[in-house]
């Protein structure tokens, strides 16, 4: 059974505009490979509440997608090993 999920990713601001766009495209391709992408929004650069890995700012990306329940685990595995990803959060959107 397919569920709806929301992904928030914080990319390092040190990547620059081109690097952030490239990494966003990579994340989009990974989601589309195993799920149906409903929307992908770039929320832009924002100041972080505290410094993470030497970064004071982060580039935020939000994606909404529909997938089977095993896909978020695979997406987390990929995000965990992807350079440039500071933090991520995947939550299931309730009915």
C-alpha positions in Angstrom: 0.0 0.0 0.0 1.4 3.4 -0.9 1.8 6.2 1.7 2.4 9.9 1.3 5.7 11.2 2.7 7.4 14.6 3.2 11.1 14.9 3.0 13.1 18.0 4.3 16.8 18.1 3.3 19.3 20.6 4.5 22.2 21.0 2.1 25.5 22.7 3.0 25.5 26.3 1.9 29.2 25.9 1.0 28.1 23.9 -2.1 27.0 27.1 -3.8 24.1 27.6 -6.1 25.3 25.2 -8.8 26.2 22.5 -6.3 22.8 22.8 -4.5 20.9 22.6 -7.8 23.0 19.5 -8.8 22.4 17.7 -5.5 18.7 18.6 -5.6 18.5 17.0 -9.1 20.2 13.9 -7.7 17.8 13.6 -4.9 14.9 14.2 -7.3 16.1 11.4 -9.5 16.5 9.0 -6.6 12.9 9.7 -5.4 11.5 9.3 -9.0 13.4 5.9 -9.3 11.2 4.3 -6.6 8.3 6.6 -5.9 5.9 9.1 -7.4 7.1 12.7 -6.8 4.2 15.0 -6.0 6.2 18.2 -5.5 9.7 19.5 -5.0 10.3 22.9 -3.6 13.5 24.8 -2.9 13.1 26.8 0.2 16.4 28.6 -0.2 19.2 29.5 2.1 18.4 29.9 5.8 20.4 30.5 8.9 20.7 27.3 11.1 19.8 27.5 14.7 23.3 26.1 15.6 26.4 25.3 13.6 26.5 21.9 12.1 29.7 20.5 10.6 31.1 24.0 10.4 28.1 25.3 8.5 26.1 28.3 9.8 23.6 28.4 6.9 21.8 25.7 5.0 20.0 25.3 1.7 16.5 23.8 2.4 14.7 21.5 0.0 11.2 20.0 0.6 9.8 17.1 -1.4 6.4 15.4 -1.2 6.2 11.9 -2.6 4.0 8.7 -2.6 5.8 5.4 -2.1 5.5 1.9 -0.6 6.5 1.7 3.0 10.0 0.2 2.3 11.2 3.1 0.1 11.9 5.7 2.8 14.5 3.4 4.5 16.4 3.2 1.2 16.2 6.9 0.7 17.5 7.5 4.2 20.4 5.1 3.5 21.3 7.1 0.3 21.0 10.5 2.0 23.1 9.4 4.9 26.1 8.7 2.6 25.6 11.6 0.3 28.2 14.4 0.6 26.7 17.8 1.0 23.6 16.6 3.0 23.8 18.1 6.5 20.5 16.9 7.8 17.3 15.2 6.5 13.9 14.2 7.9 11.3 11.9 6.3 7.9 11.8 7.8 4.7 10.1 6.8 1.9 12.5 6.1 -1.3 11.4 7.9 -4.7 11.0 6.5 
